[in-house]
Amino acid sequence: MAQPEYIGVKDIEGPFILVENVSGVGYGELVDIRDSRGVRRHGQVKSLSEKATLVQVFTGTEELVPNTTKVRFLGKPLEVHLSKYMLGRTFNGLGEPRDGCGEIYGGRRVNINGLPLNPMARQYPRDFIHTGISAIDTLTTLIRGQKLPIFSGNGLPHNQLAVQIATQAKVVGSEEFAVVFAGIGVKHDDAAYFMQELSTRGHSNNIVTFLNLADDPVIERIATPRMALSTAEYLAYELGMHVLVIMTDMTSYCEALRELGVAAGEVPSRKGYPAYLYSDLASLYERAGVVRGREGSVTQIPILTMPNDDITHPIPDLTGFITEGQIVLSRELDAKNIYPPIDILTSLSRLMKDGIGKGYTREDHPSVASQLFASYSRVQEVRSLAGVVGEDELSKTDKSFLAFGRIFEDRFLKQGKEEDREIGYSLDMAWDILGELPTGELTRVSLADIKEHIKKKEQ
């Protein structure tokens, strides 16, 4: 039940207003605020005590005067309007249409904070999700229900990679697949790029887009991923779809948390971020999974830019604790004009082993992936050695590893920004490239597989 209207507030500071002598209000409750001219704006309860209630105003407190500001508590949390007609549409960070196509009708409204998922209701993720990108599908395989972040850096092509995954991803053998794309604190040119590409490439009628711009209110940045995840849960658990959620850039989200924490006078932790950063990120990432008895599933790819390319920074550090691996983009590979610049040796998919092989992708997939990792690791060692003694002084075997490394990067890692490779094509290409090495160096694959897949090379 909505509260009566309060006229006048105790204090206004930054994006917050302080209202005294309020009762019957809950944390996170939505607030209606009006200035002396009757202009309405929304806020959210951020702190409660017996004496006062702290409210965060979404669009800022400019032109609000303490004595004339009117406040009404609405008795409900921030909600998103959910409907099957959201597919193919674009919204802002608060779930309001941004594409000029009008309001969503039908469906229902739900709390964006969602409900905790019972761990006992989870089913172990196993099914392979196709992205069409060789380095991901073959070496850091994405599994349905997994949370697999992408660690990037400023200036690296993570936006292009996000769009490519969003427009190419699918669950093999299932038509009920959707993508929820959330842009958090993105620049205007990036937002225009996302809208253009997502609407013209792939199956745009299966993509729901939320875009929060860099100059939008900070509180909207906090709401955007929760809007996206609530939409994904609705599509997955009520409409039976397999949903991939791509969120970029989670660093903008964490910086918004820090900004709001400082404004609210909270005690900071590492590098000024709030002490609850871990639990806050976990409340988002843990909304991915496969629920026993439900047809749909939610898979997450959060993307974050590492400040100063520091993988030990609190944001990637805590993200790595919560998620099941990471895909790391390399500035060195990007400088070589290799797209996508995925550093496979620092990348990892912890659920990969249970979602590939016979019955999932192809029987030879696990051994091929292991051999590629081992061989490319040896390439790095040989390159270091060549930097000391010179390439001419290397053994014949070492020179073959250098040749393998060049071909692996130029043919396997490197692909077009709209190139969609099937997993069988990627595995066949891997065998072809492994044929550049002496058979005696292929210690991770069976002799039978070598004879079957590399016989032409041996002849």
C-alpha positions in Angstrom: 0.0 0.0 0.0 1.4 3.4 -1.0 2.4 5.8 1.7 0.9 9.4 2.1 2.7 12.3 0.4 5.5 14.0 2.5 6.1 17.7 1.8 9.6 18.9 2.5 12.8 16.9 3.1 15.5 17.3 5.7 18.5 17.5 3.4 19.6 17.2 -0.2 23.2 16.2 -1.0 24.5 14.9 -4.3 22.0 12.4 -5.8 20.4 11.8 -2.3 17.5 13.3 -0.4 16.9 12.6 3.4 13.3 12.3 4.6 12.5 12.3 8.3 9.8 10.6 10.3 8.8 8.0 7.6 7.3 4.6 8.7 6.3 1.4 6.8 8.9 1.8 4.1 11.2 -1.0 2.8 14.7 -1.1 1.4 14.8 -0.7 -2.4 11.3 0.7 -2.5 10.4 2.9 -5.4 9.8 6.6 -4.6 7.9 9.3 -6.5 9.5 12.8 -6.1 8.1 16.1 -7.4 9.6 19.6 -7.3 7.8 22.9 -6.8 6.8 23.0 -10.5 5.2 19.5 -10.3 8.0 17.9 -12.4 8.1 14.2 -11.5 11.2 12.1 -11.1 11.8 8.7 -9.5 14.0 7.5 -6.7 14.8 4.4 -4.6 15.2 3.9 -0.9 18.9 3.2 -0.2 19.1 3.4 3.6 16.7 3.2 6.6 16.8 4.1 10.2 14.2 5.0 12.9 14.8 8.7 12.4 15.3 9.1 8.6 15.2 7.5 5.2 17.8 8.1 2.5 16.4 8.2 -1.1 18.5 8.1 -4.2 17.1 10.2 -7.0 17.5 8.6 -10.5 17.9 11.7 -12.5 19.7 13.8 -9.9 18.6 16.4 -7.4 19.1 19.6 -9.5 16.4 22.2 -8.9 15.0 20.4 -5.9 14.4 22.7 -2.9 14.2 21.0 0.6 11.1 22.9 1.8 9.0 22.4 -1.4 10.0 18.9 -2.5 7.2 16.4 -2.3 7.9 12.7 -1.7 5.6 9.7 -2.0 6.7 6.1 -1.3 5.1 3.7 -3.7 5.2 0.5 -1.7 6.9 -1.5 -4.4 10.5 -2.1 -5.7 11.9 -1.1 -9.1 10.1 -3.4 -11.7 10.4 -4.3 -15.3 7.5 -5.0 -17.7 8.0 -8.4 -19.2 6.3 -9.8 -22.3 7.2 -12.1 -25.2 6.8 -8.9 -27.4 10.1 -7.6 -25.9 12.0 -9.7 -28.5 13.5 -7.5 -31.2 13.1 -4.4 -29.1 15.5 -1.9 -27.5 15.1 -0.3 -24.1 17.0 2.1 -21.8 18.5 1.0 -18.5 15.2 1.4 -16.7 13.2 -0.8 -19.2 11.6 2.1 -21.1 11.5 1.8 -24.9 14.4 3.5 -26.7 13.5 2.4 -30.2 10.5 4.6 -30.8 8.2 1.6 -31.2 5.9 2.4 -28.3 5.1 0.7 -25.0 5.0 -3.0 -24.3 1.5 -4.4 -23.7 0.4 -7.6 -22.0 2.7 -9.7 -19.9 3.4 -8.7 -16.3 5.7 -6.6 -14.1 8.3 -8.2 -11.8 10.9 -7.1 -9.2 14.2 -6.6 -11.1 16.2 -8.1 -8.1 14.8 -11.5 -8.9 14.7 -14.4 -6.4 17.6 -16.5 -5.1 18.0 -19.7 -7.1 17.9 -22.8 -4.8 21.2 -24.6 -5.3 19.5 -27.9 -5.0 17.3 -27.0 -8.0 20.3 -26.5 -10.3 21.2 -29.0 -12.9 24.9 -29.4 -14.0 25.5 -27.5 -17.2 26.6 -29.7 -20.1 25.3 -28.6 -23.6 27.6 -26.8 -26.0 26.7 -23.3 -27.2 27.9 -22.4 -30.6 29.4 -18.9 -31.0 31.0 -19.4 -34.5 34.4 -18.3 -33.1 37.1 -21.0 -33.4 39.1 -19.9 -30.3 36.0 -20.0 -28.1 34.2 -23.0 -29.5 37.3 -25.2 -29.7 39.5 -24.1 -26.7 37.3 -22.2 -24.2 34.0 -23.8 -25.0 30.8 -22.0 -23.7 28.4 -24.4 -22.0 24.6 -23.8 -21.6 24.0 -22.4 -18.1 27.6 -21.3 -17.6 28.9 -17.8 -16.6 32.0 -17.1 -18.7 33.4 -13.6 -18.6 35.5 -11.8 -21.2 38.5 -9.8 -19.7 39.4 -7.0 -22.0 41.2 -3.7 -21.9 40.6 -0.2 -23.2 40.9 0.0 -27.0 40.6 -3.8 -27.5 37.7 -5.0 -29.8 35.4 -6.4 -27.1 32.4 -4.5 -28.5 32.8 -6.1 -31.9 33.3 -9.5 -30.2 30.2 -9.0 -28.1 28.1 -8.2 -31.2 29.5 -11.2 -33.1 28.7 -13.6 -30.3 25.2 -12.1 -29.9 24.4 -12.5 -33.6 26.0 -15.9 -34.1 25.3 -17.8 -30.9 22.9 -20.7 -30.9 22.2 -24.0 -29.1 22.6 -26.8 -31.7 19.3 -28.6 -32.2 17.2 -25.9 -30.5 15.2 -23.2 -32.1 14.1 -21.7 -28.8 17.1 -19.4 -28.4 17.3 -15.7 -27.5 19.9 -13.2 -26.6 19.6 -10.4 -24.0 22.2 -7.7 -24.6 22.9 -5.1 -21.9 25.1 -2.1 -22.7 26.2 -0.5 -19.4 27.5 3.1 -19.4 28.3 2.9 -23.1 29.3 6.0 -25.2 26.8 7.3 -27.8 28.8 6.1 -30.8 29.1 2.6 -29.2 25.3 2.6 -28.5 24.7 3.5 -32.2 27.0 0.7 -33.3 25.2 -1.8 -31.1 21.7 -0.8 -32.3 22.8 -0.8 -36.0 24.6 -4.2 -35.8 22.2 -6.0 -33.6 19.2 -5.0 -35.7 20.8 -5.9 -39.1 22.8 -9.0 -38.3 21.8 -12.5 -37.2 18.3 -13.2 -35.9 17.5 -9.7 -34.6 13.9 -10.7 -33.7 15.4 -13.0 -31.0 17.5 -10.2 -29.3 16.3 -7.9 -26.5 18.6 -4.9 -26.0 19.1 -2.7 -23.0 21.3 0.4 -23.5 22.4 2.6 -20.6 24.4 5.6 -21.9 27.4 7.1 -20.2 25.6 10.4 -19.5 22.5 8.6 -18.2 21.9 8.7 -14.4 24.3 6.5 -12.4 21.4 4.7 -10.6 20.2 3.6 -14.1 23.6 1.9 -14.5 22.9 -0.1 -11.4 19.5 -1.2 -12.7 20.5 -2.1 -16.3 22.0 -5.6 -15.6 19.2 -6.5 -13.3 16.6 -5.5 -16.0 18.4 -7.7 -18.5 18.7 -10.7 -16.1 15.0 -10.4 -15.1 14.1 -10.4 -18.8 16.3 -13.5 -19.4 14.7 -15.4 -16.5 11.3 -14.7 -17.8 12.2 -15.9 -21.3 14.0 -18.9 -19.9 11.8 -20.2 -17.1 8.3 -19.1 -18.3 8.7 -19.2 -22.1 11.1 -22.2 -22.2 13.9 -20.5 -24.2 17.6 -20.9 -23.9 18.9 -17.4 -23.2 22.4 -15.9 -23.5 22.9 -12.7 -21.6 25.8 -10.5 -22.7 26.6 -7.6 -20.4 29.2 -4.9 -21.3 30.9 -3.2 -19.6 30.8 -4.5 -16.0 33.6 -2.1 -15.1 31.2 0.8 -15.6 28.7 -0.9 -13.3 31.4 -1.4 -10.6 32.5 2.2 -10.9 28.9 3.3 -10.5 28.7 1.3 -7.3 31.9 3.0 -6.1 30.5 6.5 -7.0 27.2 5.9 -5.2 29.0 4.4 -2.2 31.2 7.4 -1.8 28.2 9.7 -2.1 26.4 7.8 0.6 29.4 8.0 2.9 30.1 4.2 2.9 33.5 3.0 4.2 35.5 2.1 1.0 37.5 -1.1 0.6 40.1 -2.1 -2.1 40.8 0.8 -4.5 37.8 2.7 -3.1 35.2 0.1 -4.1 32.5 -0.8 -1.6 33.2 -3.8 0.7 30.1 -5.6 -0.6 31.4 -5.6 -4.2 31.9 -9.4 -4.2 28.4 -10.1 -2.9 26.9 -7.6 -5.3 28.6 -9.1 -8.3 27.6 -12.6 -7.1 23.9 -11.5 -6.9 24.2 -10.9 -10.7 26.4 -13.7 -11.9 24.6 -16.4 -9.9 21.4 -15.7 -11.8 22.8 -18.0 -14.5 22.1 -21.7 -14.6 20.0 -24.6 -15.7 17.1 -25.4 -13.4 16.0 -29.0 -13.0 12.5 -29.6 -14.5 12.6 -26.4 -16.5 13.1 -26.3 -20.3 14.9 -23.0 -20.5 18.3 -21.9 -19.2 20.3 -18.7 -18.6 23.9 -18.4 -19.8 26.0 -15.3 -19.1 28.9 -13.6 -20.8 29.8 -10.5 -18.7 32.5 -8.3 -20.4 34.8 -6.1 -18.4 37.7 -3.8 -19.2 40.6 -4.3 -16.8 41.9 -0.9 -15.6 45.5 -0.6 -16.8 45.2 -4.2 -18.1 45.6 -5.4 -14.5 44.1 -8.8 -14.1 44.6 -8.6 -10.3 42.4 -5.5 -10.1 39.4 -6.0 -7.8 36.8 -6.2 -10.6 38.4 -9.1 -12.7 39.8 -10.6 -9.5 36.4 -11.0 -7.8 34.7 -11.9 -11.1 37.1 -14.7 -11.5 36.2 -16.1 -8.1 32.5 -16.2 -8.9 32.5 -17.3 -12.5 33.5 -20.5 -14.3 36.6 -19.4 -16.2 37.5 -16.4 -18.3 38.3 -15.4 -21.9 41.2 -13.0 -21.9 41.9 -10.6 -24.8 45.5 -9.9 -25.7 46.9 -6.5 -26.6 49.9 -8.2 -28.2 47.7 -10.2 -30.6 45.6 -7.1 -31.3 48.8 -5.3 -32.3 49.4 -8.1 -34.8 46.0 -7.4 -36.4 44.6 -10.7 -35.2 40.8 -10.6 -34.5 39.5 -11.8 -32.1 42.8 -11.3 -30.0 42.0 -14.2 -27.6 45.0 -15.2 -25.5 44.2 -19.0 -25.2 47.0 -19.7 -22.7 45.4 -17.4 -20.0 41.8 -18.2 -21.0 39.9 -21.1 -19.4 36.4 -22.6 -19.4 36.1 -24.7 -16.3 32.9 -26.5 -17.6 34.3 -27.2 -21.0 35.4 -30.8 -20.2 31.9 -31.9 -19.5 30.2 -30.3 -22.5 32.5 -31.5 -25.4 33.3 -34.8 -27.0 31.1 -37.7 -28.1 27.4 -36.8 -28.0 28.1 -33.1 -27.6 30.5 -31.7 -30.2 32.9 -34.3 -31.8 34.7 -37.3 -30.3 38.2 -35.9 -31.1 37.5 -32.4 -29.6 39.0 -33.0 -26.1 42.3 -34.4 -27.4 42.6 -31.8 -30.2 42.0 -28.9 -27.7 44.6 -30.4 -25.3 47.2 -30.7 -28.1 46.6 -27.2 -29.3 47.2 -25.8 -25.8 50.3 -27.9 -25.4 51.7 -27.0 -28.8 51.0 -23.2 -28.5 52.6 -23.2 -25.1 55.7 -24.7 -26.6 55.6 -22.0 -29.2 55.9 -19.3 -26.5 59.0 -21.1 -25.1 60.6 -21.3 -28.5 59.9 -17.7 -29.3 61.6 -16.7 -26.0 64.6 -18.9 -26.9 64.8 -17.4 -30.4 64.9 -14.0 -28.9 68.1 -14.9 -27.1 70.0 -17.1 -29.5 68.4 -16.1 -32.8 66.1 -18.1 -35.1 68.9 -19.5 -37.2 70.3 -21.4 -34.1 67.1 -23.2 -33.4 66.7 -26.9 -34.0 64.5 -28.2 -36.9 61.8 -29.2 -34.4 61.9 -25.7 -32.8 61.6 -24.1 -36.2 58.5 -26.3 -36.9 56.9 -24.9 -33.7 57.6 -21.4 -34.9 55.9 -22.1 -38.2 53.0 -23.8 -36.4 52.6 -20.7 -34.1 52.4 -18.3 -37.1 49.9 -20.5 -39.0 47.8 -21.1 -35.8 47.5 -17.3 -35.2 46.9 -16.3 -38.8 44.5 -19.1 -39.7 42.9 -20.4 -36.5 42.7 -17.5 -34.1 42.2 -14.9 -36.8 38.8 -14.7 -38.5 36.4 -12.2 -39.9 34.1 -10.1 -37.7 31.1 -11.7 -39.5 32.6 -15.1 -40.1 30.6 -17.9 -38.5 32.6 -21.2 -38.3 30.9 -24.5 -37.4 32.7 -26.5 -34.7 33.5 -29.3 -37.3 35.2 -26.8 -39.5 37.3 -25.5 -36.6 38.3 -29.0 -35.5 39.3 -29.9 -39.1 41.3 -26.7 -39.4 43.0 -27.5 -36.1 44.1 -31.0 -37.4 45.4 -29.4 -40.6 47.5 -26.9 -38.6 48.8 -29.6 -36.3 50.0 -31.4 -39.4 52.8 -28.8 -39.5 54.4 -30.4 -36.5 56.4 -33.7 -36.4 54.2 -36.6 -35.5 56.4 -37.4 -32.5 55.5 -34.0 -31.0 51.7 -34.8 -31.0 51.6 -36.5 -27.6 48.1 -35.5 -26.6 46.2 -37.2 -29.5 46.0 -40.9 -30.4 47.8 -42.6 -33.2 44.5 -43.6 -34.7 43.3 -40.0 -34.8 46.7 -38.9 -36.3 46.3 -41.5 -39.1 42.7 -40.5 -39.8 43.1 -36.7 -39.8 46.8 -36.0 -40.7 47.4 -38.8 -43.3 47.5 -36.4 -46.2 50.3 -34.4 -44.4 52.3 -37.5 -43.8 52.1 -38.5 -47.5 
